[in-house]
Amino acid sequence: MKYLVAGLGNIGAEYANTRHNIGFKALDSFAEASNVSFSTLRYGALSEVKIKGRSVWLLKPSTYMNLSGKSVAYWLHAEKIPVENMLVILDDISLPFGQIRIRTKGSDGGHNGLKNINEILGHNSYNRLRFGIGHDFSQGKQIDYVLDEWNVEEVKMLPDKLKIIHNAVISFVTVGIDRTMNIFNTKEKPKSENSQNNI
């Protein structure tokens, strides 16, 4: 069984630590924890992780945010992965920093990465994990905010937040999207962790 986890972001060192690149950052963290590395292939950087017998492809599109759909659609087709086995990770200014919201469909919410995926796939019925980056910006400064780097406090908190995304991805692959939403949409951290742990 195959899965595709696509983390949205922009390529280039100047974007690496920006809020808009949380998708890339989440997959980099996942790959590091799984002791795998990315290979530069057509339309993106890919890495394969095995989770309980399942093959999980981690994709960081190289098409830039606004053309994310080109990369996502290509790799879904190339690896013959059903769209219901895809999870897209992206930033969301409507959620407080660090809060995640998992959905099986929905509008693009003004996010150009999702907008392009919707256009290329021809629908919006696919799983997505939105990571809250907050909205601490004045009117007209949204682009500057999402393309700015994390502040000092956010940098301190990010490692723990990335672990939550990691656990959500594993949950999605192993127990399915419905149970994953029940666990991760109710609280900032899942119960198992509490006992241990747009542009």
Legacy VTK file of the C-alpha trace (Angstrom):
# vtk DataFile Version 3.0
C-alpha trace
ASCII
DATASET POLYDATA
POINTS 199 float
0.000 0.000 0.000
1.363 3.417 -0.999
0.885 6.883 0.446
1.948 10.381 -0.577
2.630 13.072 2.015
3.213 16.396 0.285
4.649 19.268 2.297
4.095 22.627 0.620
6.760 25.308 0.445
9.094 27.289 -1.785
12.536 26.109 -2.854
15.614 28.189 -2.108
17.646 29.064 0.984
15.854 32.395 1.371
12.577 30.570 2.093
13.904 27.695 4.205
12.972 29.070 7.630
9.877 31.033 6.705
6.400 30.372 8.054
5.100 29.573 4.562
7.545 26.629 4.377
6.208 24.623 7.308
5.364 21.802 4.886
9.005 21.441 3.865
10.174 21.774 7.460
7.777 19.072 8.654
8.992 16.612 6.023
12.645 17.419 6.688
12.029 16.642 10.356
10.173 13.430 9.480
12.939 12.266 7.147
15.635 13.018 9.718
13.781 11.078 12.414
13.367 8.186 9.962
17.054 8.233 8.913
16.263 8.768 5.238
17.303 11.494 2.816
15.699 13.256 -0.133
16.570 12.766 -3.781
15.977 15.471 -6.361
13.629 14.042 -8.968
11.097 15.404 -11.433
9.078 18.287 -9.978
10.324 17.727 -6.454
12.531 16.220 -3.783
11.364 12.788 -2.658
12.120 10.334 0.076
10.554 6.968 0.840
9.742 5.838 4.374
8.420 2.435 5.397
5.765 2.503 8.112
4.387 -0.864 9.235
4.739 -2.359 5.783
3.370 0.677 4.007
5.398 2.693 1.507
5.156 6.416 2.262
6.533 8.927 -0.223
7.493 12.297 1.230
7.294 15.021 -1.429
8.642 18.564 -1.365
7.513 20.134 -4.673
10.178 22.063 -6.576
7.583 23.942 -8.629
7.206 26.767 -6.081
4.071 27.176 -4.004
1.814 28.542 -6.731
2.346 25.476 -8.935
2.268 22.791 -6.235
-0.474 20.898 -8.067
1.816 20.054 -10.981
4.187 18.161 -8.693
1.478 16.528 -6.585
-0.505 15.299 -9.600
2.611 13.985 -11.327
3.722 11.850 -8.374
0.237 10.581 -7.576
0.087 9.303 -11.150
3.702 8.104 -11.381
3.443 6.002 -8.220
-0.194 5.027 -8.820
-1.243 6.354 -5.421
-4.997 6.815 -4.853
-5.863 10.389 -3.901
-7.433 9.189 -0.641
-3.938 8.049 0.390
-2.529 11.563 0.058
-1.990 14.079 2.851
-0.992 17.685 2.120
0.760 19.704 4.851
0.516 23.499 4.690
0.523 26.695 6.709
-2.671 28.428 7.869
-2.932 32.000 9.150
-6.437 31.416 10.528
-5.139 29.045 13.220
-3.058 30.000 16.296
0.606 29.096 16.133
1.161 25.357 16.454
-2.473 24.259 16.266
-3.221 21.705 13.575
-6.472 21.043 11.765
-6.952 17.955 9.609
-9.704 17.810 6.981
-10.677 15.487 4.128
-11.767 18.282 1.789
-12.452 22.002 1.671
-11.779 25.280 -0.065
-8.292 26.649 -0.603
-8.909 29.329 2.027
-6.816 31.794 0.038
-3.780 29.517 0.021
-2.258 29.476 -3.467
-0.682 26.056 -3.000
-4.052 24.449 -2.298
-5.682 26.545 -5.006
-3.343 25.113 -7.635
-3.755 21.542 -6.364
-7.540 21.972 -6.577
-7.239 23.279 -10.134
-4.909 20.513 -11.348
-6.781 17.648 -9.671
-10.149 19.114 -10.618
-11.570 18.766 -7.093
-10.840 19.573 -3.445
-11.577 16.155 -1.945
-8.187 15.204 -0.539
-6.721 15.115 2.951
-4.906 18.154 4.278
-3.164 19.028 7.529
-3.170 22.745 8.228
-0.548 24.059 10.658
-1.378 27.318 12.379
1.156 30.113 11.955
-0.979 32.778 13.636
-1.904 36.161 12.198
0.204 38.692 14.063
0.385 41.177 11.223
-1.174 44.509 10.375
-3.490 45.127 7.446
-1.767 44.680 4.099
1.203 42.836 5.624
0.033 39.239 5.164
2.572 38.387 2.464
5.429 39.838 4.510
4.276 37.849 7.542
4.030 34.423 5.915
7.306 34.910 4.065
9.072 36.088 7.212
11.113 33.783 9.436
9.851 32.323 12.704
10.355 34.532 15.748
12.520 33.497 18.700
9.669 32.002 20.731
8.308 30.067 17.758
11.752 28.626 17.029
11.908 27.286 20.593
8.497 25.646 20.281
8.792 24.277 16.740
10.547 20.967 17.546
7.648 19.842 19.752
5.111 21.017 17.166
6.912 19.087 14.432
6.704 15.934 16.559
2.930 16.346 16.627
2.839 16.514 12.818
5.112 13.449 12.706
2.702 11.512 14.925
-0.289 12.698 12.882
1.298 11.422 9.668
2.010 8.033 11.228
-1.564 7.898 12.508
-2.948 8.759 9.064
-0.953 5.973 7.443
-1.646 3.323 10.070
-5.170 3.923 11.396
-6.756 6.131 8.731
-7.914 9.694 8.321
-11.105 9.484 10.423
-9.411 8.249 13.597
-6.551 10.663 12.992
-8.957 13.606 12.847
-10.632 12.438 16.057
-7.296 12.331 17.853
-5.531 15.402 16.506
-8.372 17.869 15.894
-9.651 17.766 19.464
-6.504 18.917 21.185
-3.211 20.539 20.318
-1.494 17.313 21.396
-2.931 13.812 21.071
-3.773 11.840 24.194
-0.894 9.435 23.660
1.500 12.361 23.826
-0.086 13.825 26.939
0.573 10.612 28.770
4.158 10.620 27.379
3.983 12.972 24.965
-2.281 32.759 2.728
-0.605 33.305 -0.098
LINES 2 201
197 0 1 2 3 4 5 6 7 8 9 10 11 12 13 14 15 16 17 18 19 20 21 22 23 24 25 26 27 28 29 30 31 32 33 34 35 36 37 38 39 40 41 42 43 44 45 46 47 48 49 50 51 52 53 54 55 56 57 58 59 60 61 62 63 64 65 66 67 68 69 70 71 72 73 74 75 76 77 78 79 80 81 82 83 84 85 86 87 88 89 90 91 92 93 94 95 96 97 98 99 100 101 102 103 104 105 106 107 108 109 110 111 112 113 114 115 116 117 118 119 120 121 122 123 124 125 126 127 128 129 130 131 132 133 134 135 136 137 138 139 140 141 142 143 144 145 146 147 148 149 150 151 152 153 154 155 156 157 158 159 160 161 162 163 164 165 166 167 168 169 170 171 172 173 174 175 176 177 178 179 180 181 182 183 184 185 186 187 188 189 190 191 192 193 194 195 196
2 197 198
